[in-house]
Amino acid sequence: MSDGNVVTVAKVEAYLDITRRARAKATPLVESGTTEADHLAVMLRMADDYASDAAHFARQGDLVRAFGAINYAHAWIDAGVKIGYLDGHGDDVLFTLP
């Protein structure tokens, strides 16, 4: 089995870092007080909650759940960029750009 098929502490930590960087880089494109801003707030809350869950699972040694949760967290951020609620600033490493 190759290392690409094993969830390790290092892999989880790397994905946590990537998601932290994506969360910090993505900036809102929607106007405050709009329905879109409300939707974005929900999306970012989901991202933050999943990232928190991932860190918790990693501390508990549950690396499979940690890896799953951090990927969900990043997906919420990436979705915000993809639908135009967040600006990914042209970063095609951290985001799937529109």
PEZI-V664023 format. One record per run of one state. SS is the DSSP state (h for helix, s for strand, l for the rest). FROM is the first residue (numbers start at 1). LEN is the number of residues. Records with the same first field share a line. If there is no record, write none. Layout:
BEGIN
SS->FROM-LEN + FROM-LEN
END
This chain:
BEGIN
l->1-2 + 6-3 + 26-1 + 29-6 + 60-3 + 83-3 + 88-11
h->3-3 + 9-17 + 35-25 + 63-20
s->27-2 + 86-2
END
